[in-house]
Amino acid sequence: MSSVHWFGPDIAGDLVAVAYTTGAAAPREIRIRPELYARMVAQLPPGIRPTVADRHLIGAWPGVPVVVDPALPEAPGFEVVRARPGATAA
């Protein structure tokens, strides 16, 4: 008999995974609907929460800017804005 383990959604982890998809251009920013942003911040551990909530950065240093955008469609509720091909990092 095997047991199935299920963990709740990890919005921040999922966004970072999408942002750094192998073969995709580097993420420039992540745009997210306000309600999804609020849920994401609420589920973050207290030690990480200030980085996202106060500085609007997510992911490994230096982080990807997170921009709250109520104009995004409800599904999926976010978009990753990527660097243009051939652009150099600032």
C-alpha positions in Angstrom: 0.0 0.0 0.0 1.4 3.4 -1.0 0.5 6.6 0.6 -0.1 9.7 -1.4 1.2 13.0 0.0 -0.4 16.2 -1.2 0.8 19.6 -0.2 -1.2 22.8 -0.7 -0.5 25.0 -3.7 2.8 26.9 -3.7 2.0 30.0 -5.7 5.4 31.6 -5.3 7.2 28.3 -6.1 5.1 27.8 -9.2 5.6 31.3 -10.4 9.4 31.0 -10.0 9.3 27.7 -11.9 7.4 29.2 -14.8 9.6 32.3 -14.8 12.8 30.1 -15.1 11.5 27.6 -17.6 14.4 25.9 -19.3 15.0 27.4 -22.8 12.9 30.5 -22.2 14.3 34.0 -22.1 15.2 35.4 -18.7 12.3 36.8 -16.7 12.1 40.6 -16.6 9.1 40.8 -14.2 6.1 38.8 -13.1 2.7 40.5 -13.4 0.0 39.1 -11.1 -3.6 39.8 -10.2 -4.2 41.4 -6.8 -6.1 38.5 -5.3 -3.5 35.9 -6.4 -0.8 38.2 -5.0 -2.6 38.4 -1.6 -2.9 34.6 -1.5 0.7 34.1 -2.4 2.0 36.5 0.3 -0.3 35.0 2.9 1.1 31.5 2.4 4.8 32.6 2.5 6.8 31.8 5.6 7.3 34.9 7.8 11.0 35.1 7.0 10.4 35.3 3.3 7.2 37.4 3.4 8.9 40.8 3.8 11.0 40.2 0.7 8.0 39.7 -1.5 5.5 42.1 0.3 7.9 45.0 0.9 10.4 44.8 -1.9 8.1 43.1 -4.5 10.8 40.5 -5.5 10.5 36.8 -5.8 13.0 34.0 -6.4 16.7 33.6 -5.8 18.8 36.7 -5.5 18.5 39.3 -7.0 14.9 38.2 -7.5 12.4 38.9 -10.2 10.2 42.0 -9.7 6.6 41.3 -9.0 4.0 43.8 -10.3 0.4 43.7 -9.2 -1.8 44.2 -12.2 -5.6 44.1 -11.9 -6.0 44.3 -15.6 -4.7 40.7 -16.2 -7.3 38.0 -17.0 -8.5 35.9 -14.1 -7.0 32.8 -15.5 -4.2 32.1 -15.1 -3.9 35.3 -13.1 -0.3 36.1 -13.9 2.1 36.5 -16.8 5.9 36.4 -17.0 7.4 39.3 -19.0 10.6 38.2 -20.5 13.8 39.9 -21.7 14.0 40.5 -25.4 16.1 38.0 -27.3 19.7 39.2 -27.4 19.2 41.7 -24.6 21.9 41.9 -22.0 21.2 41.9 -18.3 21.2 45.3 -16.6 
